[in-house]
């Protein structure tokens, strides 16, 4: 089981966030998220949003630290990438 997490570089709601992904399956991703105590509401289509204060927990549990571009590349190559829908004008 390999999960990937990027650095907490994404601002939102008064804090910084990381993204947690699997390059194998959503089942693997959900199981790992449950292991580290990530709430279901943190799932955003193809990744979990992880607040900066939980980053070390994810890494300690086995998530591999990668840059954001590498994370997106791995997610895309796995076929699990789900681009966000754009709002109609």
Biopython code that builds the backbone (N, CA, C, O; Angstrom):
import numpy as np
from Bio.PDB.StructureBuilder import StructureBuilder

atoms = [
    (1, "UNK", "N", (0.854, -1.174, 0.000)),
    (1, "UNK", "CA", (0.000, 0.000, 0.000)),
    (1, "UNK", "C", (0.894, 1.228, 0.000)),
    (1, "UNK", "O", (1.711, 1.412, 0.902)),
    (2, "UNK", "N", (0.734, 2.072, -1.023)),
    (2, "UNK", "CA", (1.483, 3.334, -1.068)),
    (2, "UNK", "C", (0.513, 4.477, -1.260)),
    (2, "UNK", "O", (-0.252, 4.519, -2.224)),
    (3, "UNK", "N", (0.564, 5.394, -0.327)),
    (3, "UNK", "CA", (-0.207, 6.617, -0.397)),
    (3, "UNK", "C", (0.776, 7.760, -0.490)),
    (3, "UNK", "O", (1.905, 7.659, -0.010)),
    (4, "UNK", "N", (0.353, 8.844, -1.103)),
    (4, "UNK", "CA", (1.229, 9.995, -1.313)),
    (4, "UNK", "C", (0.587, 11.237, -0.719)),
    (4, "UNK", "O", (-0.633, 11.400, -0.738)),
    (5, "UNK", "N", (1.440, 12.112, -0.191)),
    (5, "UNK", "CA", (0.955, 13.367, 0.385)),
    (5, "UNK", "C", (1.901, 14.487, -0.040)),
    (5, "UNK", "O", (3.122, 14.334, -0.012)),
    (6, "UNK", "N", (1.316, 15.610, -0.433)),
    (6, "UNK", "CA", (2.146, 16.763, -0.787)),
    (6, "UNK", "C", (2.268, 17.689, 0.422)),
    (6, "UNK", "O", (1.510, 17.555, 1.382)),
    (7, "UNK", "N", (3.217, 18.625, 0.382)),
    (7, "UNK", "CA", (3.401, 19.535, 1.521)),
    (7, "UNK", "C", (2.160, 20.395, 1.753)),
    (7, "UNK", "O", (1.405, 20.648, 0.814)),
    (8, "UNK", "N", (1.941, 20.839, 2.965)),
    (8, "UNK", "CA", (0.787, 21.696, 3.260)),
    (8, "UNK", "C", (0.999, 23.113, 2.726)),
    (8, "UNK", "O", (1.310, 24.038, 3.478)),
    (9, "UNK", "N", (0.825, 23.259, 1.425)),
    (9, "UNK", "CA", (1.043, 24.534, 0.737)),
    (9, "UNK", "C", (-0.243, 25.195, 0.259)),
    (9, "UNK", "O", (-0.186, 26.243, -0.384)),
    (10, "UNK", "N", (-1.384, 24.621, 0.552)),
    (10, "UNK", "CA", (-2.651, 25.096, -0.005)),
    (10, "UNK", "C", (-3.480, 25.787, 1.073)),
    (10, "UNK", "O", (-3.947, 25.133, 2.005)),
    (11, "UNK", "N", (-3.671, 27.112, 0.957)),
    (11, "UNK", "CA", (-4.439, 27.838, 1.972)),
    (11, "UNK", "C", (-5.947, 27.643, 1.808)),
    (11, "UNK", "O", (-6.459, 27.487, 0.699)),
    (12, "UNK", "N", (-6.630, 27.657, 2.932)),
    (12, "UNK", "CA", (-8.089, 27.599, 2.911)),
    (12, "UNK", "C", (-8.636, 27.530, 4.319)),
    (12, "UNK", "O", (-8.107, 26.808, 5.163)),
    (13, "UNK", "N", (-9.686, 28.272, 4.572)),
    (13, "UNK", "CA", (-10.363, 28.249, 5.866)),
    (13, "UNK", "C", (-9.418, 28.555, 7.029)),
    (13, "UNK", "O", (-9.539, 27.973, 8.107)),
    (14, "UNK", "N", (-8.490, 29.463, 6.802)),
    (14, "UNK", "CA", (-7.612, 29.906, 7.875)),
    (14, "UNK", "C", (-6.481, 28.964, 8.225)),
    (14, "UNK", "O", (-5.846, 29.127, 9.267)),
    (15, "UNK", "N", (-6.212, 27.980, 7.377)),
    (15, "UNK", "CA", (-5.103, 27.059, 7.631)),
    (15, "UNK", "C", (-4.496, 26.596, 6.315)),
    (15, "UNK", "O", (-4.967, 26.952, 5.235)),
    (16, "UNK", "N", (-3.443, 25.797, 6.425)),
    (16, "UNK", "CA", (-2.778, 25.256, 5.239)),
    (16, "UNK", "C", (-3.122, 23.770, 5.119)),
    (16, "UNK", "O", (-3.316, 23.075, 6.116)),
    (17, "UNK", "N", (-3.192, 23.300, 3.853)),
    (17, "UNK", "CA", (-3.657, 21.942, 3.580)),
    (17, "UNK", "C", (-2.700, 21.180, 2.680)),
    (17, "UNK", "O", (-1.986, 21.760, 1.862)),
    (18, "UNK", "N", (-2.704, 19.867, 2.852)),
    (18, "UNK", "CA", (-2.033, 18.918, 1.973)),
    (18, "UNK", "C", (-3.105, 18.101, 1.266)),
    (18, "UNK", "O", (-4.284, 18.154, 1.614)),
    (19, "UNK", "N", (-2.666, 17.342, 0.266)),
    (19, "UNK", "CA", (-3.555, 16.417, -0.429)),
    (19, "UNK", "C", (-2.995, 15.008, -0.268)),
    (19, "UNK", "O", (-1.794, 14.789, -0.425)),
    (20, "UNK", "N", (-3.858, 14.070, 0.043)),
    (20, "UNK", "CA", (-3.497, 12.672, 0.221)),
    (20, "UNK", "C", (-4.146, 11.866, -0.889)),
    (20, "UNK", "O", (-5.360, 11.938, -1.079)),
    (21, "UNK", "N", (-3.346, 11.092, -1.629)),
    (21, "UNK", "CA", (-3.874, 10.301, -2.747)),
    (21, "UNK", "C", (-3.321, 8.882, -2.726)),
    (21, "UNK", "O", (-2.309, 8.594, -2.088)),
    (22, "UNK", "N", (-4.013, 8.013, -3.438)),
    (22, "UNK", "CA", (-3.545, 6.663, -3.728)),
    (22, "UNK", "C", (-3.323, 6.566, -5.224)),
    (22, "UNK", "O", (-4.012, 7.228, -6.000)),
    (23, "UNK", "N", (-2.358, 5.740, -5.638)),
    (23, "UNK", "CA", (-2.211, 5.481, -7.064)),
    (23, "UNK", "C", (-2.667, 4.059, -7.398)),
    (23, "UNK", "O", (-2.346, 3.518, -8.456)),
    (24, "UNK", "N", (-3.431, 3.464, -6.459)),
    (24, "UNK", "CA", (-3.931, 2.101, -6.652)),
    (24, "UNK", "C", (-5.454, 2.076, -6.720)),
    (24, "UNK", "O", (-6.028, 1.584, -7.691)),
    (25, "UNK", "N", (-6.116, 2.615, -5.670)),
    (25, "UNK", "CA", (-7.583, 2.549, -5.641)),
    (25, "UNK", "C", (-8.143, 3.531, -4.613)),
    (25, "UNK", "O", (-7.445, 3.986, -3.707)),
    (26, "UNK", "N", (-9.416, 3.835, -4.786)),
    (26, "UNK", "CA", (-10.096, 4.672, -3.802)),
    (26, "UNK", "C", (-10.325, 3.886, -2.511)),
    (26, "UNK", "O", (-10.346, 4.466, -1.426)),
    (27, "UNK", "N", (-10.496, 2.576, -2.625)),
    (27, "UNK", "CA", (-10.654, 1.758, -1.431)),
    (27, "UNK", "C", (-9.419, 1.876, -0.538)),
    (27, "UNK", "O", (-9.534, 2.028, 0.678)),
    (28, "UNK", "N", (-8.234, 1.805, -1.156)),
    (28, "UNK", "CA", (-6.986, 1.962, -0.411)),
    (28, "UNK", "C", (-6.920, 3.349, 0.240)),
    (28, "UNK", "O", (-6.534, 3.486, 1.401)),
    (29, "UNK", "N", (-7.299, 4.357, -0.518)),
    (29, "UNK", "CA", (-7.276, 5.733, -0.012)),
    (29, "UNK", "C", (-8.215, 5.894, 1.177)),
    (29, "UNK", "O", (-7.830, 6.469, 2.195)),
    (30, "UNK", "N", (-9.438, 5.393, 1.060)),
    (30, "UNK", "CA", (-10.408, 5.527, 2.153)),
    (30, "UNK", "C", (-9.951, 4.754, 3.399)),
    (30, "UNK", "O", (-10.128, 5.225, 4.523)),
    (31, "UNK", "N", (-9.369, 3.582, 3.197)),
    (31, "UNK", "CA", (-8.892, 2.795, 4.336)),
    (31, "UNK", "C", (-7.768, 3.528, 5.070)),
    (31, "UNK", "O", (-7.749, 3.561, 6.301)),
    (32, "UNK", "N", (-6.841, 4.111, 4.324)),
    (32, "UNK", "CA", (-5.734, 4.840, 4.946)),
    (32, "UNK", "C", (-6.257, 6.091, 5.652)),
    (32, "UNK", "O", (-5.824, 6.414, 6.758)),
    (33, "UNK", "N", (-7.180, 6.783, 5.011)),
    (33, "UNK", "CA", (-7.752, 7.985, 5.625)),
    (33, "UNK", "C", (-8.426, 7.631, 6.952)),
    (33, "UNK", "O", (-8.291, 8.362, 7.933)),
    (34, "UNK", "N", (-9.142, 6.524, 6.979)),
    (34, "UNK", "CA", (-9.779, 6.091, 8.226)),
    (34, "UNK", "C", (-8.722, 5.769, 9.277)),
    (34, "UNK", "O", (-8.901, 6.079, 10.455)),
    (35, "UNK", "N", (-7.632, 5.155, 8.859)),
    (35, "UNK", "CA", (-6.537, 4.804, 9.764)),
    (35, "UNK", "C", (-5.957, 6.033, 10.471)),
    (35, "UNK", "O", (-5.629, 5.985, 11.657)),
    (36, "UNK", "N", (-5.837, 7.136, 9.719)),
    (36, "UNK", "CA", (-5.254, 8.349, 10.313)),
    (36, "UNK", "C", (-6.318, 9.284, 10.898)),
    (36, "UNK", "O", (-5.997, 10.371, 11.378)),
    (37, "UNK", "N", (-7.571, 8.860, 10.856)),
    (37, "UNK", "CA", (-8.642, 9.647, 11.463)),
    (37, "UNK", "C", (-9.164, 10.791, 10.623)),
    (37, "UNK", "O", (-9.761, 11.727, 11.156)),
    (38, "UNK", "N", (-8.951, 10.735, 9.317)),
    (38, "UNK", "CA", (-9.485, 11.778, 8.437)),
    (38, "UNK", "C", (-10.996, 11.588, 8.295)),
    (38, "UNK", "O", (-11.451, 10.478, 8.017)),
    (39, "UNK", "N", (-11.769, 12.639, 8.478)),
    (39, "UNK", "CA", (-13.227, 12.502, 8.342)),
    (39, "UNK", "C", (-13.632, 12.319, 6.874)),
    (39, "UNK", "O", (-12.939, 12.784, 5.969)),
    (40, "UNK", "N", (-14.745, 11.647, 6.655)),
    (40, "UNK", "CA", (-15.241, 11.415, 5.289)),
    (40, "UNK", "C", (-15.441, 12.725, 4.535)),
    (40, "UNK", "O", (-15.258, 12.774, 3.319)),
    (41, "UNK", "N", (-15.814, 13.782, 5.243)),
    (41, "UNK", "CA", (-16.054, 15.069, 4.586)),
    (41, "UNK", "C", (-14.781, 15.663, 3.991)),
    (41, "UNK", "O", (-14.855, 16.587, 3.181)),
    (42, "UNK", "N", (-13.614, 15.148, 4.377)),
    (42, "UNK", "CA", (-12.337, 15.633, 3.839)),
    (42, "UNK", "C", (-12.034, 15.059, 2.457)),
    (42, "UNK", "O", (-11.078, 15.483, 1.808)),
    (43, "UNK", "N", (-12.845, 14.091, 1.999)),
    (43, "UNK", "CA", (-12.651, 13.513, 0.669)),
    (43, "UNK", "C", (-13.180, 14.483, -0.372)),
    (43, "UNK", "O", (-14.317, 14.946, -0.284)),
    (44, "UNK", "N", (-12.344, 14.787, -1.363)),
    (44, "UNK", "CA", (-12.707, 15.780, -2.384)),
    (44, "UNK", "C", (-12.576, 15.178, -3.785)),
    (44, "UNK", "O", (-11.797, 15.654, -4.610)),
    (45, "UNK", "N", (-13.348, 14.130, -4.034)),
    (45, "UNK", "CA", (-13.439, 13.557, -5.373)),
    (45, "UNK", "C", (-12.365, 12.545, -5.718)),
    (45, "UNK", "O", (-12.683, 11.443, -6.166)),
    (46, "UNK", "N", (-11.096, 12.893, -5.521)),
    (46, "UNK", "CA", (-10.010, 11.949, -5.811)),
    (46, "UNK", "C", (-8.875, 12.031, -4.797)),
    (46, "UNK", "O", (-7.838, 11.389, -4.964)),
    (47, "UNK", "N", (-9.075, 12.815, -3.756)),
    (47, "UNK", "CA", (-8.045, 12.977, -2.723)),
    (47, "UNK", "C", (-8.702, 13.387, -1.405)),
    (47, "UNK", "O", (-9.869, 13.777, -1.361)),
    (48, "UNK", "N", (-7.926, 13.287, -0.354)),
    (48, "UNK", "CA", (-8.351, 13.823, 0.935)),
    (48, "UNK", "C", (-7.580, 15.102, 1.195)),
    (48, "UNK", "O", (-6.380, 15.180, 0.932)),
    (49, "UNK", "N", (-8.270, 16.101, 1.709)),
    (49, "UNK", "CA", (-7.620, 17.314, 2.184)),
    (49, "UNK", "C", (-7.184, 17.051, 3.620)),
    (49, "UNK", "O", (-7.983, 16.648, 4.465)),
    (50, "UNK", "N", (-5.904, 17.287, 3.878)),
    (50, "UNK", "CA", (-5.328, 17.010, 5.195)),
    (50, "UNK", "C", (-4.767, 18.317, 5.755)),
    (50, "UNK", "O", (-3.891, 18.919, 5.134)),
    (51, "UNK", "N", (-5.251, 18.769, 6.916)),
    (51, "UNK", "CA", (-4.725, 20.012, 7.477)),
    (51, "UNK", "C", (-3.266, 19.836, 7.905)),
    (51, "UNK", "O", (-2.828, 18.732, 8.230)),
    (52, "UNK", "N", (-2.531, 20.937, 7.898)),
    (52, "UNK", "CA", (-1.095, 20.882, 8.179)),
    (52, "UNK", "C", (-0.782, 20.220, 9.515)),
    (52, "UNK", "O", (0.238, 19.543, 9.636)),
    (53, "UNK", "N", (-1.625, 20.399, 10.509)),
    (53, "UNK", "CA", (-1.334, 19.801, 11.816)),
    (53, "UNK", "C", (-1.486, 18.276, 11.811)),
    (53, "UNK", "O", (-1.089, 17.626, 12.777)),
    (54, "UNK", "N", (-2.055, 17.686, 10.742)),
    (54, "UNK", "CA", (-2.186, 16.227, 10.619)),
    (54, "UNK", "C", (-1.187, 15.636, 9.624)),
    (54, "UNK", "O", (-1.142, 14.421, 9.436)),
    (55, "UNK", "N", (-0.394, 16.488, 8.993)),
    (55, "UNK", "CA", (0.583, 16.041, 7.987)),
    (55, "UNK", "C", (1.533, 14.989, 8.565)),
    (55, "UNK", "O", (1.720, 13.931, 7.964)),
    (56, "UNK", "N", (2.124, 15.263, 9.708)),
    (56, "UNK", "CA", (3.073, 14.332, 10.327)),
    (56, "UNK", "C", (2.402, 13.001, 10.660)),
    (56, "UNK", "O", (3.042, 11.953, 10.585)),
    (57, "UNK", "N", (1.126, 13.032, 11.025)),
    (57, "UNK", "CA", (0.397, 11.794, 11.309)),
    (57, "UNK", "C", (0.326, 10.913, 10.067)),
    (57, "UNK", "O", (0.529, 9.701, 10.143)),
    (58, "UNK", "N", (0.039, 11.528, 8.929)),
    (58, "UNK", "CA", (-0.060, 10.779, 7.677)),
    (58, "UNK", "C", (1.293, 10.187, 7.286)),
    (58, "UNK", "O", (1.370, 9.035, 6.859)),
    (59, "UNK", "N", (2.351, 10.972, 7.432)),
    (59, "UNK", "CA", (3.697, 10.495, 7.097)),
    (59, "UNK", "C", (4.108, 9.378, 8.056)),
    (59, "UNK", "O", (4.672, 8.372, 7.626)),
    (60, "UNK", "N", (3.834, 9.544, 9.331)),
    (60, "UNK", "CA", (4.163, 8.506, 10.324)),
    (60, "UNK", "C", (3.429, 7.199, 10.046)),
    (60, "UNK", "O", (3.943, 6.118, 10.333)),
    (61, "UNK", "N", (2.233, 7.302, 9.490)),
    (61, "UNK", "CA", (1.437, 6.116, 9.174)),
    (61, "UNK", "C", (1.856, 5.470, 7.862)),
    (61, "UNK", "O", (1.367, 4.394, 7.516)),
    (62, "UNK", "N", (2.772, 6.129, 7.115)),
    (62, "UNK", "CA", (3.298, 5.509, 5.907)),
    (62, "UNK", "C", (3.101, 6.263, 4.609)),
    (62, "UNK", "O", (3.548, 5.793, 3.562)),
    (63, "UNK", "N", (2.447, 7.415, 4.636)),
    (63, "UNK", "CA", (2.291, 8.193, 3.395)),
    (63, "UNK", "C", (3.664, 8.687, 2.945)),
    (63, "UNK", "O", (4.484, 9.105, 3.761)),
    (64, "UNK", "N", (3.898, 8.633, 1.653)),
    (64, "UNK", "CA", (5.168, 9.060, 1.075)),
    (64, "UNK", "C", (5.072, 10.534, 0.704)),
    (64, "UNK", "O", (4.140, 10.955, 0.019)),
    (65, "UNK", "N", (6.044, 11.311, 1.166)),
    (65, "UNK", "CA", (6.074, 12.740, 0.877)),
    (65, "UNK", "C", (6.561, 12.968, -0.549)),
    (65, "UNK", "O", (7.631, 12.496, -0.933)),
    (66, "UNK", "N", (5.758, 13.701, -1.338)),
    (66, "UNK", "CA", (6.131, 14.071, -2.704)),
    (66, "UNK", "C", (5.704, 15.516, -2.939)),
    (66, "UNK", "O", (4.869, 16.049, -2.209)),
    (67, "UNK", "N", (6.277, 16.144, -3.955)),
    (67, "UNK", "CA", (5.847, 17.478, -4.342)),
    (67, "UNK", "C", (4.469, 17.436, -4.980)),
    (67, "UNK", "O", (3.992, 16.376, -5.386)),
    (68, "UNK", "N", (3.843, 18.589, -5.062)),
    (68, "UNK", "CA", (2.486, 18.663, -5.597)),
    (68, "UNK", "C", (2.405, 18.201, -7.044)),
    (68, "UNK", "O", (1.457, 17.508, -7.415)),
    (69, "UNK", "N", (3.377, 18.568, -7.866)),
    (69, "UNK", "CA", (3.361, 18.147, -9.272)),
    (69, "UNK", "C", (3.504, 16.635, -9.386)),
    (69, "UNK", "O", (2.837, 16.004, -10.205)),
    (70, "UNK", "N", (4.375, 16.052, -8.563)),
    (70, "UNK", "CA", (4.549, 14.602, -8.561)),
    (70, "UNK", "C", (3.279, 13.904, -8.108)),
    (70, "UNK", "O", (2.912, 12.871, -8.667)),
    (71, "UNK", "N", (2.604, 14.447, -7.108)),
    (71, "UNK", "CA", (1.361, 13.877, -6.622)),
    (71, "UNK", "C", (0.312, 13.844, -7.731)),
    (71, "UNK", "O", (-0.348, 12.824, -7.934)),
    (72, "UNK", "N", (0.157, 14.948, -8.442)),
    (72, "UNK", "CA", (-0.825, 15.012, -9.528)),
    (72, "UNK", "C", (-0.430, 14.061, -10.656)),
    (72, "UNK", "O", (-1.295, 13.415, -11.247)),
    (73, "UNK", "N", (0.862, 13.968, -10.960)),
    (73, "UNK", "CA", (1.322, 13.055, -12.009)),
    (73, "UNK", "C", (0.966, 11.617, -11.659)),
    (73, "UNK", "O", (0.432, 10.887, -12.494)),
    (74, "UNK", "N", (1.256, 11.209, -10.434)),
    (74, "UNK", "CA", (0.955, 9.840, -10.010)),
    (74, "UNK", "C", (-0.547, 9.561, -10.032)),
    (74, "UNK", "O", (-0.982, 8.488, -10.450)),
    (75, "UNK", "N", (-1.322, 10.523, -9.585)),
    (75, "UNK", "CA", (-2.772, 10.367, -9.575)),
    (75, "UNK", "C", (-3.309, 10.255, -11.000)),
    (75, "UNK", "O", (-4.161, 9.411, -11.279)),
    (76, "UNK", "N", (-2.822, 11.090, -11.886)),
    (76, "UNK", "CA", (-3.270, 11.070, -13.277)),
    (76, "UNK", "C", (-2.887, 9.763, -13.957)),
    (76, "UNK", "O", (-3.716, 9.140, -14.621)),
    (77, "UNK", "N", (-1.632, 9.343, -13.793)),
    (77, "UNK", "CA", (-1.163, 8.103, -14.423)),
    (77, "UNK", "C", (-1.892, 6.873, -13.898)),
    (77, "UNK", "O", (-1.993, 5.868, -14.601)),
    (78, "UNK", "N", (-2.395, 6.940, -12.683)),
    (78, "UNK", "CA", (-3.113, 5.804, -12.110)),
    (78, "UNK", "C", (-4.516, 5.656, -12.701)),
    (78, "UNK", "O", (-5.142, 4.604, -12.577)),
    (79, "UNK", "N", (-5.001, 6.721, -13.344)),
    (79, "UNK", "CA", (-6.360, 6.713, -13.876)),
    (79, "UNK", "C", (-7.407, 7.112, -12.843)),
    (79, "UNK", "O", (-8.606, 7.041, -13.115)),
    (80, "UNK", "N", (-6.964, 7.530, -11.665)),
    (80, "UNK", "CA", (-7.899, 7.901, -10.599)),
    (80, "UNK", "C", (-8.194, 9.393, -10.534)),
    (80, "UNK", "O", (-9.014, 9.820, -9.721)),
    (81, "UNK", "N", (-7.552, 10.183, -11.362)),
    (81, "UNK", "CA", (-7.753, 11.638, -11.340)),
    (81, "UNK", "C", (-9.165, 11.974, -11.776)),
    (81, "UNK", "O", (-9.641, 11.489, -12.802)),
    (82, "UNK", "N", (-9.826, 12.798, -11.000)),
    (82, "UNK", "CA", (-11.171, 13.282, -11.324)),
    (82, "UNK", "C", (-11.127, 14.798, -11.309)),
    (82, "UNK", "O", (-11.276, 15.417, -10.255)),
    (83, "UNK", "N", (-10.923, 15.401, -12.478)),
    (83, "UNK", "CA", (-10.857, 16.877, -12.531)),
    (83, "UNK", "C", (-12.137, 17.508, -11.995)),
    (83, "UNK", "O", (-13.233, 16.979, -12.180)),
    (84, "UNK", "N", (-11.979, 18.632, -11.338)),
    (84, "UNK", "CA", (-13.127, 19.367, -10.819)),
    (84, "UNK", "C", (-13.965, 19.883, -11.982)),
    (84, "UNK", "O", (-13.434, 20.272, -13.022)),
    (85, "UNK", "N", (-15.253, 19.882, -11.793)),
    (85, "UNK", "CA", (-16.143, 20.443, -12.805)),
    (85, "UNK", "C", (-16.130, 21.957, -12.667)),
    (85, "UNK", "O", (-16.112, 22.495, -11.560)),
    (86, "UNK", "N", (-16.138, 22.618, -13.779)),
    (86, "UNK", "CA", (-16.184, 24.070, -13.764)),
    (86, "UNK", "C", (-17.629, 24.530, -13.766)),
    (86, "UNK", "O", (-18.486, 23.938, -14.423)),
    (87, "UNK", "N", (-17.882, 25.580, -13.032)),
    (87, "UNK", "CA", (-19.245, 26.121, -12.961)),
    (87, "UNK", "C", (-19.615, 26.745, -14.308)),
    (87, "UNK", "O", (-18.776, 27.335, -14.989)),
    (88, "UNK", "N", (-20.858, 26.603, -14.663)),
    (88, "UNK", "CA", (-21.350, 27.184, -15.912)),
    (88, "UNK", "C", (-21.345, 28.705, -15.785)),
    (88, "UNK", "O", (-21.656, 29.239, -14.720)),
    (89, "UNK", "N", (-20.993, 29.407, -16.867)),
    (89, "UNK", "CA", (-20.977, 30.883, -16.812)),
    (89, "UNK", "C", (-22.348, 31.486, -16.660)),
    (89, "UNK", "O", (-22.482, 32.709, -16.601)),
]
sb = StructureBuilder()
sb.init_structure("model")
sb.init_model(0)
sb.init_chain("A")
sb.init_seg("    ")
for serial, (resi, resn, name, xyz) in enumerate(atoms, 1):
    if name == "N":
        sb.init_residue(resn, " ", resi, " ")
    sb.init_atom(name, np.array(xyz, "f"), 0.0, 1.0, " ", f" {name:<3s}", serial, name[0])
structure = sb.get_structure()
